[in-house]
Structure formats: structure tokens, C-alpha cells
Amino acid sequence: MQKSPPEDLSLFDKGIYHLVRQRLQSQPVAWMMGISAIILFACSSLRHALIQSNGWDLGIFDQAVYLISRGLPPISSFLGFHIVGDHAALVFYPLALLYKIYPDVHWLLAVQAIALASGALPTWYLARLAGLRGEYAVTIAAVYLLYPVVFNSNLFDFHPDVFALPALLWAILAARLGQVLWFCLAITVVLACKSILALTVAGLGFWLLVFDKRRVCGAIALAAGIAWFLIATEVIIPSFGGAQKVALSRYAYLGSSALDIAKNLVLKPGAILPVVFSALNLKYLVMLFLPVAWGLSPRYLTPLVAAMPALAVNLLADYQPQKSLTFQYSLPIVPFILVAIIGALAADQGWLRNRRAIIVWSLLSFLVLGKWSYFFTMYWPRLDTWQASREAIALVQTQGGVLTTNQLAPQLSHRPLIFAAMNGEELPDFSKFKYILMNGRYPDVIDRPNFVGSIEEQLSKRSDFRLSYKRDEVVLYEKVN
């Protein structure tokens, strides 16, 4: 329980007393957040420096933010349409202000690390609001920072979804404090990140309205979530050339349109059951809830109602990355899991309540499920072409178009035209590009044997390209004149 101020203080002094006390108690969380942000940024920056980040998706977003910062239409040459058509993510426009200071992909990596680490603060406040003592609130903040999906999402390039994680936590806190304006600001941030997150906002509203009895905030979120989802998917995304078909392809077994999918969810449950009740989904659920299994209590699981839209989207998808903690798709679920365990712990429920045991559990979960091991199992073994790749990249000195591979693309995405060769995609006309940069040892195009060799053979017969660099199977061709 919170310590009361001396009785002889005035109301103003009592307010100052509680404010100072709260700030002093939150200092450990501030240190944890700062250290976590530094670690997250260092890891993602190191991965990028090792040329292990991807054109899909870091190159896509880096190019878009760069073009916006230069006053150019953010037409993604990776996607082939306007970046707003990719999930109606409006958050890229304020991010472009950073690129106006200095255009560098590390801005994206930095703000991502800060956003993910900052979620510890609203988590701490929610724990304190629930009545947990200071040391237990700090423990819950540590549980958040050690959640494997937080680290893994940071390591996997950059995604606007990361801003929704702390924003959802702030939204829950604002609703419970009755701060309607702050609540509206928080859900606006969530809606600006990705169109599909509108379903999570609607789920948040339903939970607040029905279960948490925060009727004003609940009604606002429910209405805003439904309205924005319809506006984004039916108006904005199609108007900008949209990626809706790509997203819907993950549910192709249910239909070819959003309407067909929604209808078949009700009319054809037999098509759903084999996908939902699969070994892959069971494994996903175990990995998702294992880090907090110690604090789950059936009586305090109602916050998961708000997570059901995001969870259903992942379980129903015929797309393995949505059922993995390696990617960002589980981030919208995390806030509601944390609120559930906070409620259980505040009621002295859950089968593990010792602070040290909780930290040990979280640390072990992080070590087992965190993808920190990629630095040793996936990244370091490919360093034999690192020096050659850096030298070839340095020779790309103009804003001319670049044809390259997935992992080289985010090193050169500050230009209007860049294309990353991917599995199953036809290569565009070479004459569109000023540079063609390939890594023959690690081409990242596994469906085409001798992919780089065939490109070299074609270019050797052309008079409009010359070989500018070749070392360790890394080749750079430059268009003549």
C-alpha cells in the first residue's frame, strides 16, 4: 500500500508529496528503460552494420521516410505504390521530421528502441494503480522488458507496430484514470501505426465498455476502431494502390475479399478448425504465454478479450511468421497479457508470487525464446563477404537506381528507385538502373540456382554496363554514361 503523507500538510503539499514519492519510486524503472533502450538500439544497429537487415521491411520504410523528408512522393519501389497504401500507416510523416535533421536509417532503429523500452513506464504505473507495492511494480516492469517478443521485434528490422505497444499501455492507464483526452491521443497513435490495429482498438473499447466499466473511453475506442478500420481498408488503402491483396492472401482459404472472409468465418467453420486447432498454433500460444505463465489466473483473464482480434488474426492466418515470436505480429497482445497478470498479482493470485522467482522465470524465458542467439548462429557465419560488401556499397555514389538483393537493399535505400530481388519475383528491366549489386555467395534468392551467375552472364553481353567491383563473389555493375 502507498504510504500516507503527514496529516499536518496542506492539500497542495500532500499533492507535491505524492508526486515526489512517485518519481523517486519510478527511478529504478527509468534506469531500466534507459539501459534497455541502449541495448535494443545497439543490437539492431549491430545487425544492420553486419548487413543482416532486410529490404523487406527496413528498406521499405527507410526509403519511404527518406522520400517524405525530401518532399518527394513516397512511392515505394519495393512495393510499387504509395507507402500509405501499405496498411494506412500515417506515422511515417512525423518520423520524416527526424530525417530532415539528417537522413539516416539509425533514426528508425533509435525511435523503435526507445518506444519499446518506454512501455515499461506505463506498465509500472498500471501496477502501482492496481495496488502493487513499489518493488512488485518494478518487477512487472522488468517482466515487460524481458518479454521475448519485445526484444525479437526490435531485432527484426523496423515496424511502425512498435509505437502501438506503449500507446496501448498508456491508453489503458488513461482510461482507468478517467483521462479521456490522453486516452484519445493514445489510441490515435495506435490507429496511425497500422490499419489492422484498428481491430485491437475496437477490442480495447469492447473490454473497457463491458468488463472494465470505463464506458466513455470504451465507447470512444469501439467506435473509433471500427470506423478507422472501414475507412482505412475500404477507402485509404485502395486509393493509394494498397497492399490489401497481399494481406488477404494469408486468409485465401476463406475467400478472396474481406467480405468473403468475414462471411466464411461464420458460414464455414469447418474451414477454420484445421487451421486454428493446429500444432503450429498450439506451439505459438505456448511460446506467447510461457514467459508469464506464473501469473495467469482464470479469474483475471478478462483483459485478454481486448487481445482477441490480434490473436485471432494470427491464429487464422495461413502465414507462419504471424505464429512466431520472432516478428512484430504479437506486440498488440502483450499489453493485455500484462494487465491480466497485474490484476492476478494484485489479488494475490497466480502460482508464483516471489519477486526473485518471477525475475528468474522471465530471464530464463528470454534466454530460451529471445533471438539474441542469431548473432552467433545466423549473422557471424556470413561475415566472410562483409568487407567486400562494404567496399562495393561505398562505390554507389549517386542517386541512381539500384538493383540488388534483400539484405543489401537497406544499405542503399535513400533513393527513389531501388529493387530487391526476392523469391518468385521477376527481375525488372536492367536498363532502369544505374547500379546492379549482388552477393553471389549469399544471394537470398533460394528458388533460383545460380541466380547471380545468370545475371553476370547477361550483363557481360551488354555494352551499357561495366563491371566496377568483384571480390568474394560480391559484384557491382555500373551503367555506362
Stockholm file with secondary structure:
# STOCKHOLM 1.0

chainA/1-481         MQKSPPEDLSLFDKGIYHLVRQRLQSQPVAWMMGISAIILFACSSLRHALIQSNGWDLGIFDQAVYLISRGLPPISSFLGFHIVGDHAALVFYPLALLYKIYPDVHWLLAVQAIALASGALPTWYLARLAGLRGEYAVTIAAVYLLYPVVFNSNLFDFHPDVFALPALLWAILAARLGQVLWFCLAITVVLACKSILALTVAGLGFWLLVFDKRRVCGAIALAAGIAWFLIATEVIIPSFGGAQKVALSRYAYLGSSALDIAKNLVLKPGAILPVVFSALNLKYLVMLFLPVAWGLSPRYLTPLVAAMPALAVNLLADYQPQKSLTFQYSLPIVPFILVAIIGALAADQGWLRNRRAIIVWSLLSFLVLGKWSYFFTMYWPRLDTWQASREAIALVQTQGGVLTTNQLAPQLSHRPLIFAAMNGEELPDFSKFKYILMNGRYPDVIDRPNFVGSIEEQLSKRSDFRLSYKRDEVVLYEKVN
#=GR chainA/1-481 SS CCCCCCTTSCHHHHHHHHHHHHHHHHHHHHHHHHHHHHHHHHHHHHHHHTTCCCIIIIIHHHHHHHHHHTTSCCEETTTTEEGGGTTTCTTHHHHHHHHHHCCCTHHHHHHHHHHHHHTHHHHHHHHHHTTCCHHHHHHHHHHHHTCHHHHHHHHSSCCTHHHHHHHHHHHHHHHHHTCHHHHHHHHHHHHHHCTTHHHHHHHHHHHHHHTSCCHHHHHHHHHHHHHHHHHIIIIIHHHTTCSHHHHHGGGGGGCSSHHHHHHHHHHCHHHHHHHHSSHHHHHHHHHHHGGGGGGCCGGGCTTHHHHHHHHHHHHHCSCGGGGCTTSGGGGGGHHHHHHHHHHHHHTTCSSCCCHHHHHHHHHHHHHHHCGGGHIIIIIGGGGGGHHHHHHHHHTCCSSCCEEEETTTGGGSCSSSCEEEECTTCCCCCGGGCSEEEEESSSCSCTTSTTHHHHHHHHHHTCSSEEEEEEETTEEEEEECC
#=GC SS_cons         CCCCCCTTSCHHHHHHHHHHHHHHHHHHHHHHHHHHHHHHHHHHHHHHHTTCCCIIIIIHHHHHHHHHHTTSCCEETTTTEEGGGTTTCTTHHHHHHHHHHCCCTHHHHHHHHHHHHHTHHHHHHHHHHTTCCHHHHHHHHHHHHTCHHHHHHHHSSCCTHHHHHHHHHHHHHHHHHTCHHHHHHHHHHHHHHCTTHHHHHHHHHHHHHHTSCCHHHHHHHHHHHHHHHHHIIIIIHHHTTCSHHHHHGGGGGGCSSHHHHHHHHHHCHHHHHHHHSSHHHHHHHHHHHGGGGGGCCGGGCTTHHHHHHHHHHHHHCSCGGGGCTTSGGGGGGHHHHHHHHHHHHHTTCSSCCCHHHHHHHHHHHHHHHCGGGHIIIIIGGGGGGHHHHHHHHHTCCSSCCEEEETTTGGGSCSSSCEEEECTTCCCCCGGGCSEEEEESSSCSCTTSTTHHHHHHHHHHTCSSEEEEEEETTEEEEEECC
//
